[in-house]
Amino acid sequence: MKTLTRIVATLMLGAAFLMTATLAPSVASAQDRTNSKDGARLIKSVQEAMNARRYPDAINRIKEFEALPKKTAYDEYLIGELAGFLYTRTNETATAVKYLEAGLASPFFPQSQVHGRILNLMGLNYDLKNYDKVIDYGNRAIKGGFATTSTYQSIAQAYFLKGSYKDTLKVTDGLLDDMQKRGETPKEDLLTLVVNSCKRLEDRACETRAFEKLVTYYPKQEYWQNLLDALLRSSTTTSNETLLLDVYRLADEVNAVTKPEDVREMAQLCLDAGSAGEAQRALEKAFAKNVFAAPKDKERNQRLLDAAKKQAVADQAAIPKLEADSANAAGDQLVALGRAYLSSAQYDKAAAAFSRAVSKGGLKNETEARLLLGISQLKAGHREEANRAFHAVKGDPTLERLANLWTLHARQA
């Protein structure tokens, strides 16, 4: 949306043209461009007062003009244009709009200025909270082929502010698709408008998709936090502990596990999955960041951390046997070995084990194995190999989404 300053600047060009116009009787383009004697005199006095920045004086001359018993249509057009500019300068926006809209509808109005006037009126009506008019003028710009990205965004904002959230999303969806095709980066406030529309509609899937777009272009921790919170609370995730742990892994990677209850749940899920080392690291990170403020939380989670450390030692001791059995192991046995390496932060070895497991095939959950392969490769510093593994995650929509988010994080890291 143009600021009022920019709108005024545009109107000044039109006013400057009017101030140099000949106020003598003439005929042009089949319209009677004739000034009355009194009309010409008052228009000239308005121009002089405006040039001298004597705006109250100019307004008095306009009121005097309006009281004239006889004036021509061209008189009224010219004085209306000057009045529109003048009232814009004095921040009497509603009055300015009345004159500027009348000018746009006049047969004397030059076609070369139509586009600019429509966009100006769109901006002024936005300031007046006349959102229906904003939408109408915006649609005129679209139909006329001179709408800009800002025009579409203003239409979307107008729909939002009048409570038409579905219409907001229709406009923003089309705009974002076009911007993506052109390779343009959408503004952050446009994407947050989409998020807020989804929230008002209480559409969690819509909200999640919107946050995915936000973290794509603006990877702020708060946006990652909101996105992953939405995934963690979704019914699809909460009904599947394995999937829930996979979401927590990504959340932990982007430092979005910040609530005491989430840290504890992640740690417990890691322990249940036989990944005590991951549980230990998650709890230690939380303690280092003072996530557990309440004494009871500290005591409770300290006990959980002690249990995780003890189990991690035992798991580490069991790895040599898993390695010895891996020579002729089936695919799922190699997945178990990969999980053990992942738990103990031996990421290169984890990646090798998961890679062998995927190659052998016959896995109970090949989709997750590929995801864990990508995670291990990324943590080992092999970004390109990780991206290939993430792109190969197919078959489970939620895991595919997670893999895409891991790819996005890898690109931003």
C-alpha positions as CSV (number, residue, x, y, z in Angstrom):
1,M,0.0,0.0,0.0
2,K,1.3,3.5,-0.9
3,T,1.9,5.8,2.0
4,L,0.0,9.0,2.2
5,T,3.2,10.9,1.4
6,R,3.6,9.0,-1.9
7,I,-0.1,9.5,-2.7
8,V,0.3,13.2,-2.1
9,A,3.3,13.3,-4.4
10,T,1.4,11.7,-7.2
11,L,-1.5,14.1,-6.7
12,M,0.9,17.0,-6.8
13,L,1.8,16.1,-10.4
14,G,-1.9,16.3,-11.4
15,A,-2.3,19.5,-9.5
16,A,0.7,21.0,-11.1
17,F,-0.8,20.2,-14.5
18,L,-4.0,21.9,-13.5
19,M,-2.2,25.0,-12.3
20,T,-0.7,25.5,-15.7
21,A,-3.9,24.8,-17.6
22,T,-5.3,27.6,-19.6
23,L,-8.5,28.8,-18.0
24,A,-9.9,30.3,-21.1
25,P,-12.9,29.1,-23.1
26,S,-11.9,26.2,-25.4
27,V,-13.3,23.1,-26.8
28,A,-11.5,19.7,-26.9
29,S,-12.3,16.1,-27.6
30,A,-16.0,16.8,-28.0
31,Q,-16.2,18.0,-24.4
32,D,-17.0,21.6,-23.6
33,R,-13.9,22.7,-21.8
34,T,-15.2,26.2,-21.1
35,N,-14.7,28.2,-17.9
36,S,-17.1,30.8,-16.6
37,K,-15.7,34.2,-15.8
38,D,-16.2,33.8,-12.0
39,G,-15.1,30.2,-12.1
40,A,-11.9,31.1,-13.8
41,R,-11.2,33.9,-11.3
42,L,-11.8,31.6,-8.3
43,I,-9.8,28.8,-9.7
44,K,-6.9,31.1,-10.3
45,S,-7.2,32.4,-6.7
46,V,-7.2,28.8,-5.4
47,Q,-4.0,28.1,-7.4
48,E,-2.3,31.2,-6.0
49,A,-3.2,30.4,-2.4
50,M,-2.0,26.8,-2.8
51,N,1.3,27.9,-4.4
52,A,1.8,30.1,-1.4
53,R,0.8,27.2,1.0
54,R,-2.1,29.3,2.3
55,Y,-4.3,26.3,2.6
56,P,-7.1,27.8,4.7
57,D,-7.3,30.7,2.2
58,A,-7.5,28.2,-0.6
59,I,-10.3,26.2,1.1
60,N,-12.3,29.5,1.6
61,R,-11.9,30.2,-2.1
62,I,-13.2,26.7,-2.9
63,K,-16.3,27.2,-0.7
64,E,-16.8,30.5,-2.4
65,F,-16.7,28.7,-5.8
66,E,-19.2,26.2,-4.7
67,A,-21.7,29.0,-3.8
68,L,-21.5,30.4,-7.3
69,P,-25.0,30.4,-9.0
70,K,-23.5,29.7,-12.4
71,K,-20.5,27.6,-13.2
72,T,-19.6,25.2,-16.0
73,A,-18.9,21.5,-15.8
74,Y,-15.3,22.2,-16.6
75,D,-15.2,24.7,-13.8
76,E,-16.4,22.0,-11.4
77,Y,-13.9,19.5,-12.7
78,L,-10.9,21.8,-12.3
79,I,-11.9,23.0,-8.9
80,G,-12.7,19.5,-7.8
81,E,-9.2,18.3,-8.8
82,L,-7.6,21.2,-6.9
83,A,-9.8,20.5,-3.9
84,G,-8.9,16.8,-3.9
85,F,-5.2,17.7,-3.8
86,L,-5.7,20.4,-1.2
87,Y,-7.7,18.3,1.2
88,T,-5.1,15.5,0.9
89,R,-2.5,18.0,1.9
90,T,-4.5,19.1,4.9
91,N,-5.2,15.4,5.9
92,E,-8.9,15.7,5.4
93,T,-8.9,12.4,3.6
94,A,-12.6,11.7,3.5
95,T,-13.3,15.1,1.8
96,A,-10.3,14.6,-0.5
97,V,-11.7,11.2,-1.6
98,K,-15.1,12.7,-2.4
99,Y,-13.5,15.1,-4.9
100,L,-11.0,12.7,-6.3
101,E,-13.6,10.0,-7.0
102,A,-15.7,12.7,-8.7
103,G,-12.7,13.7,-10.8
104,L,-12.1,10.1,-11.9
105,A,-15.7,9.8,-13.1
106,S,-15.5,13.1,-15.0
107,P,-15.4,13.0,-18.8
108,F,-12.6,15.6,-18.6
109,F,-10.3,13.3,-16.6
110,P,-7.3,12.3,-18.8
111,Q,-7.0,8.6,-19.6
112,S,-3.2,8.7,-19.0
113,Q,-3.9,9.4,-15.2
114,V,-6.6,6.8,-14.7
115,H,-4.3,4.0,-13.4
116,G,-2.6,6.3,-10.9
117,R,-5.8,7.7,-9.7
118,I,-7.3,4.3,-9.0
119,L,-4.3,3.2,-7.1
120,N,-4.3,6.5,-5.1
121,L,-8.0,6.1,-4.2
122,M,-7.3,2.5,-3.2
123,G,-4.6,3.8,-0.7
124,L,-6.8,6.6,0.6
125,N,-9.8,4.4,1.1
126,Y,-7.5,1.9,3.0
127,D,-6.6,4.8,5.4
128,L,-10.3,5.5,5.8
129,K,-11.0,1.8,6.5
130,N,-13.4,1.7,3.5
131,Y,-12.4,-1.9,2.8
132,D,-15.1,-2.6,0.3
133,K,-13.9,0.3,-1.8
134,V,-10.3,-0.9,-1.5
135,I,-11.4,-4.2,-2.9
136,D,-13.4,-2.6,-5.7
137,Y,-10.5,-0.3,-6.8
138,G,-8.1,-3.2,-6.5
139,N,-10.3,-5.3,-8.7
140,R,-10.4,-2.5,-11.2
141,A,-6.6,-2.4,-11.2
142,I,-6.5,-6.2,-11.8
143,K,-9.1,-6.0,-14.6
144,G,-7.2,-3.1,-16.2
145,G,-3.9,-5.1,-16.1
146,F,-2.0,-2.6,-13.9
147,A,-2.2,-4.3,-10.5
148,T,1.0,-4.8,-8.7
149,T,2.0,-7.2,-6.0
150,S,1.1,-4.5,-3.5
151,T,-2.3,-4.2,-5.0
152,Y,-3.1,-7.8,-4.4
153,Q,-1.7,-7.7,-0.9
154,S,-3.9,-4.7,-0.1
155,I,-6.9,-6.5,-1.4
156,A,-6.0,-9.4,0.8
157,Q,-5.5,-7.2,3.8
158,A,-8.8,-5.5,3.2
159,Y,-10.6,-8.8,3.1
160,F,-8.9,-9.8,6.3
161,L,-9.8,-6.6,8.1
162,K,-13.5,-7.0,7.2
163,G,-13.4,-10.6,8.5
164,S,-13.5,-12.4,5.1
165,Y,-10.7,-14.8,5.8
166,K,-11.5,-17.3,3.1
167,D,-11.4,-14.5,0.5
168,T,-8.1,-13.4,2.0
169,L,-6.7,-16.9,1.4
170,K,-8.0,-17.0,-2.2
171,V,-6.2,-13.8,-3.0
172,T,-3.0,-14.7,-1.2
173,D,-2.9,-18.3,-2.6
174,G,-3.1,-16.9,-6.1
175,L,-0.5,-14.2,-5.4
176,L,2.0,-16.6,-3.8
177,D,1.7,-19.1,-6.7
178,D,2.4,-16.3,-9.2
179,M,5.3,-15.0,-7.1
180,Q,6.8,-18.5,-6.9
181,K,6.6,-18.9,-10.7
182,R,8.4,-15.5,-11.1
183,G,11.0,-16.5,-8.5
184,E,10.1,-13.6,-6.2
185,T,10.4,-13.7,-2.4
186,P,7.1,-12.9,-0.7
187,K,7.2,-10.3,2.0
188,E,7.1,-11.5,5.6
189,D,3.9,-9.6,6.4
190,L,2.1,-11.3,3.5
191,L,2.9,-14.7,4.8
192,T,1.9,-13.7,8.4
193,L,-1.4,-12.5,6.9
194,V,-1.9,-16.0,5.6
195,V,-1.0,-17.6,9.0
196,N,-3.5,-15.3,10.8
197,S,-6.2,-16.0,8.3
198,C,-5.8,-19.8,8.9
199,K,-5.8,-19.2,12.7
200,R,-9.1,-17.2,12.4
201,L,-10.6,-20.0,10.4
202,E,-9.3,-22.5,13.0
203,D,-7.8,-24.5,10.2
204,R,-4.7,-26.3,11.6
205,A,-3.6,-27.9,8.3
206,C,-3.8,-24.5,6.6
207,E,-1.8,-22.9,9.5
208,T,0.9,-25.6,9.3
209,R,1.3,-25.0,5.5
210,A,1.5,-21.3,6.1
211,F,4.2,-21.7,8.7
212,E,6.1,-24.0,6.3
213,K,6.2,-21.1,3.8
214,L,7.3,-18.7,6.5
215,V,10.2,-20.9,7.6
216,T,11.1,-21.4,3.9
217,Y,11.8,-17.7,3.4
218,Y,12.2,-16.4,7.0
219,P,13.7,-19.2,9.2
220,K,13.2,-17.5,12.5
221,Q,13.1,-19.7,15.5
222,E,9.7,-18.5,16.5
223,Y,8.3,-19.6,13.1
224,W,10.0,-23.0,13.4
225,Q,8.5,-23.2,16.9
226,N,5.0,-22.5,15.7
227,L,5.3,-24.9,12.8
228,L,6.6,-27.8,14.9
229,D,4.2,-27.1,17.7
230,A,1.4,-27.5,15.1
231,L,2.9,-30.8,13.9
232,L,3.4,-32.1,17.5
233,R,-0.2,-31.4,18.4
234,S,-1.7,-32.8,15.2
235,S,-3.8,-36.0,15.7
236,T,-1.8,-37.8,13.1
237,T,1.4,-37.3,15.1
238,T,0.1,-37.8,18.6
239,S,-1.4,-41.2,17.7
240,N,1.9,-42.6,16.6
241,E,4.8,-42.5,19.1
242,T,7.5,-43.3,16.4
243,L,6.2,-40.4,14.3
244,L,6.0,-38.1,17.3
245,L,9.7,-38.8,18.1
246,D,10.7,-38.1,14.6
247,V,9.0,-34.7,14.8
248,Y,10.7,-34.0,18.1
249,R,14.1,-34.8,16.5
250,L,13.6,-32.0,14.0
251,A,12.2,-29.7,16.7
252,D,15.3,-30.3,18.8
253,E,17.6,-29.8,15.8
254,V,16.2,-26.3,15.2
255,N,16.1,-25.5,19.0
256,A,12.3,-25.5,19.1
257,V,11.9,-27.9,22.1
258,T,11.6,-25.2,24.7
259,K,8.7,-26.3,27.0
260,P,9.5,-28.5,30.0
261,E,6.7,-31.0,29.1
262,D,8.1,-31.3,25.5
263,V,11.6,-32.0,26.7
264,R,10.4,-34.6,29.1
265,E,8.2,-36.2,26.5
266,M,11.0,-36.3,23.9
267,A,13.4,-37.8,26.4
268,Q,10.9,-40.5,27.4
269,L,10.1,-41.4,23.8
270,C,13.8,-41.7,23.2
271,L,14.2,-44.0,26.1
272,D,11.2,-46.1,25.0
273,A,12.7,-46.4,21.5
274,G,16.1,-47.6,22.9
275,S,17.9,-44.3,22.2
276,A,19.0,-43.3,25.6
277,G,21.9,-41.2,24.3
278,E,19.4,-38.9,22.5
279,A,17.4,-38.6,25.7
280,Q,20.5,-37.7,27.6
281,R,21.5,-35.0,25.1
282,A,18.0,-33.5,25.0
283,L,17.8,-33.3,28.8
284,E,21.4,-31.9,29.2
285,K,20.6,-29.2,26.6
286,A,17.4,-28.3,28.5
287,F,19.3,-28.1,31.8
288,A,21.9,-25.9,30.2
289,K,19.2,-23.5,29.0
290,N,17.4,-23.5,32.3
291,V,14.2,-24.9,30.8
292,F,13.3,-26.5,34.1
293,A,12.6,-23.5,36.3
294,A,10.4,-25.1,39.0
295,P,12.3,-27.1,41.7
296,K,9.9,-30.1,41.2
297,D,10.6,-30.0,37.4
298,K,14.4,-30.0,38.1
299,E,14.2,-32.9,40.5
300,R,11.9,-35.0,38.3
301,N,14.0,-34.4,35.1
302,Q,17.3,-34.9,36.9
303,R,16.1,-38.4,37.8
304,L,15.2,-39.0,34.2
305,L,18.6,-37.7,33.1
306,D,20.3,-40.0,35.5
307,A,18.3,-42.9,34.2
308,A,19.1,-41.9,30.6
309,K,22.9,-41.7,31.4
310,K,22.9,-45.1,33.0
311,Q,21.0,-46.7,30.1
312,A,23.2,-44.9,27.5
313,V,26.3,-46.6,29.1
314,A,24.6,-50.0,28.9
315,D,23.5,-49.4,25.3
316,Q,27.1,-48.4,24.3
317,A,28.4,-51.6,25.8
318,A,25.9,-53.6,23.7
319,I,27.0,-52.1,20.4
320,P,30.0,-54.5,19.8
321,K,27.6,-57.5,19.7
322,L,25.3,-55.7,17.3
323,E,28.3,-55.0,15.1
324,A,29.4,-58.6,15.2
325,D,25.9,-59.8,14.3
326,S,25.6,-57.3,11.4
327,A,27.7,-59.1,8.9
328,N,24.8,-61.3,7.7
329,A,22.1,-59.3,9.4
330,A,18.6,-58.7,7.9
331,G,17.6,-55.2,7.1
332,D,15.7,-54.5,10.3
333,Q,18.7,-55.6,12.3
334,L,20.8,-53.1,10.5
335,V,18.2,-50.4,11.3
336,A,18.6,-51.4,15.0
337,L,22.4,-51.0,14.7
338,G,21.9,-47.6,13.0
339,R,19.6,-46.5,15.9
340,A,22.3,-47.5,18.4
341,Y,24.9,-45.5,16.5
342,L,22.5,-42.6,16.3
343,S,21.9,-42.8,20.0
344,S,25.6,-42.7,20.8
345,A,26.2,-39.8,18.3
346,Q,28.3,-42.0,16.0
347,Y,26.7,-40.4,12.9
348,D,29.0,-41.7,10.2
349,K,28.5,-45.3,11.4
350,A,24.8,-44.7,11.8
351,A,24.5,-43.5,8.2
352,A,26.5,-46.6,6.9
353,A,24.2,-48.9,8.9
354,F,21.0,-47.3,7.6
355,S,22.3,-47.2,4.1
356,R,23.0,-51.0,4.2
357,A,19.5,-51.6,5.7
358,V,17.8,-49.6,2.9
359,S,19.9,-51.5,0.2
360,K,18.9,-54.9,1.7
361,G,15.3,-53.9,1.7
362,G,12.4,-55.9,3.3
363,L,12.1,-53.3,6.1
364,K,9.1,-52.9,8.3
365,N,9.3,-49.1,7.9
366,E,11.6,-48.2,5.0
367,T,10.3,-44.7,4.9
368,E,11.5,-43.9,8.4
369,A,14.8,-45.7,7.8
370,R,15.4,-43.3,4.9
371,L,14.6,-40.4,7.1
372,L,17.0,-41.5,9.8
373,L,19.6,-42.1,7.1
374,G,19.3,-38.5,6.0
375,I,19.4,-37.2,9.6
376,S,22.5,-39.2,10.3
377,Q,24.2,-38.0,7.1
378,L,23.4,-34.4,7.9
379,K,24.7,-34.7,11.4
380,A,27.8,-36.3,10.1
381,G,28.3,-33.2,7.8
382,H,27.4,-34.8,4.5
383,R,24.7,-32.4,3.4
384,E,24.4,-33.4,-0.3
385,E,24.0,-37.1,0.6
386,A,21.5,-36.1,3.3
387,N,19.4,-34.2,0.8
388,R,19.4,-37.2,-1.5
389,A,18.2,-39.4,1.3
390,F,15.5,-36.9,2.3
391,H,14.2,-36.7,-1.3
392,A,13.9,-40.5,-1.3
393,V,11.5,-40.5,1.7
394,K,8.2,-41.6,0.1
395,G,5.1,-43.3,1.2
396,D,4.0,-41.5,4.4
397,P,2.7,-38.0,4.0
398,T,3.8,-36.8,7.4
399,L,7.3,-38.3,7.0
400,E,7.6,-36.8,3.5
401,R,6.7,-33.4,5.0
402,L,9.3,-33.9,7.8
403,A,11.9,-34.9,5.2
404,N,11.1,-31.7,3.2
405,L,11.6,-29.7,6.4
406,W,14.9,-31.4,7.1
407,T,16.0,-30.5,3.6
408,L,14.9,-26.9,4.2
409,H,16.9,-26.8,7.5
410,A,19.9,-28.3,5.8
411,R,19.8,-25.5,3.2
412,Q,19.6,-22.9,5.9
413,A,22.1,-24.3,8.4
